[in-house]
Amino acid sequence: MHSMRSVIVYVMLILLASLAGGFRLASAQNTGYAVKKPDIGGACALCPWGAMADVVREAMLLYGWDVQICHNCAGGARAARHVASALIPEPRAVASGHMPTPKGPVDFGVTGAHYLQWAYEGIDFFANTPELPLYKKFRLVANIQEPTYLIVAVKADSRFSGITDLSEIVKERMPVKLLAIFRGGNLMRIILDYYGLTQEKVESFGGAYSTRYSEGEDFDIVMGIGSLVNAPEFRMWYRISQIYDLKYLEVAEDLREKLVKERYLEQRNLPFGYLRGVDRPIPTVGRTGTAIYGREDMPDDFAYTLAKAMDEQQHLLHWTHMNFSYNPHTVWKAFDVPLHPGAARYYKERGYMK
C-alpha cells in the first residue's frame, strides 16, 4: 500500500511538473509569429511610426493576425535596435486607451525609410554600434510615403529679417537667437557645420543657441525638419507659422547636393502655400517614406500577408492624422535595404515589380 501511494505521488509530481512546464511554454509563447501575435515596435500614437503601427494592427486583424504594439519602442537608433536584437521592451506608461508594452521580444517594426537605410549601411547615429552586423539582416516589407522637408525661416519682425542666406550670420558676426531643432540623426549637425554655426560661435557673437522649442520661446531664426501635421516632432511648424510672420530661406544648392549624396535626401521645393507665409516654392531638401520592416527570420507567409494587407487596406492610411499615401511604384523599395522574399512574392503577383 505504501509502495502504491509512492507511485501515485510520483506520477502526480510528474504531471504537475509537466503542467508547470506547459504553463511556462504557454507564457513564453504569449506573443510572436507562432501564435499569430507578433510584436511591432512603433512610437507614440501621435508619432508617425506609432500611427503606422496602429494602421498595421487594424489591417492585419482582418487577416487573422493580432499584432501587438509597443508604443514606446522608438527614439532614433533605439527603434532599429529593438528589432535587430529582438529586445523585450522595458515597461513604460502609455496614454490611456493604447495597448500596453508587449511582454515579448519585438518581432518587426516601423521606422523612417532613411533611418532604415542608415542602419543597413551603418552610417550616422548607427555607425560604430554593437548591432551593426544585425542591421544587415533587416528586410523591407512596405515603404509608405510620408514627405517631410528641411525648413529654414527668419522671423519677419526680427532685426535680422534681411538675411537671405545663413552664411551671413558668421560673415557679419550677427548676434542672432538661433533655434535649431535636432531631429533625424545628425542631419542638423551637418547643416549647421556647413554654415559654421556652432553654439560657441553664435554665443561669441552675443547671440543665443537652442535646440528645443518651447511655447512662446523667442527666436530670430528657426530651422528643422517639418511637416504640416500635429506629430510631436513636427507640430512646432504648425504653431509658429500661425503665431509669427515668417520669411522662408532657401537652402544652399551645394548643401542640398551634399545631403542628397551623403544622407539620401531629395532635392525638393517647399510647396507654395505649404505653411502660412510660403509665398513661392522654396528650394530645399526633403525625405519621404515610413518603412515597415523586419528581420530575415520573418516568416514568408507573414511578410506576404502584411504586404497584401497594406495594399488592400490602403483606405486606413487616409484616416490617420498623418499624410500617408500608398505608391505601388515605390512601396517595395527603400534604397539598398533588401525586400523580404514573402513581400516580393506579393508585389510580383500584383505586377508592382518584375
LINWO-V591262 format. One record per run of one state. SS is the DSSP state (alpha for helix, beta for strand, coil for the rest). FROM is the first residue (numbers start at 1). LEN is the number of residues. Records with the same first field share a line. If there is no record, write none. Layout:
SS=FROM-LEN + FROM-LEN
This chain:
coil=1-1 + 29-3 + 36-1 + 38-1 + 42-6 + 62-6 + 71-6 + 85-3 + 89-16 + 106-2 + 122-2 + 127-5 + 136-2 + 146-2 + 156-11 + 172-5 + 181-6 + 196-3 + 205-3 + 211-10 + 227-8 + 244-2 + 249-4 + 264-2 + 271-11 + 288-2 + 296-4 + 313-2 + 319-6 + 326-13 + 340-1 + 351-4
alpha=2-27 + 33-3 + 48-14 + 77-8 + 113-9 + 124-3 + 132-4 + 167-5 + 187-9 + 199-6 + 235-9 + 253-11 + 300-13 + 315-4 + 341-10
beta=32-1 + 37-1 + 39-3 + 68-3 + 88-1 + 105-1 + 108-5 + 138-8 + 148-8 + 177-4 + 208-3 + 221-6 + 246-3 + 266-5 + 282-6 + 290-6 + 325-1 + 339-1
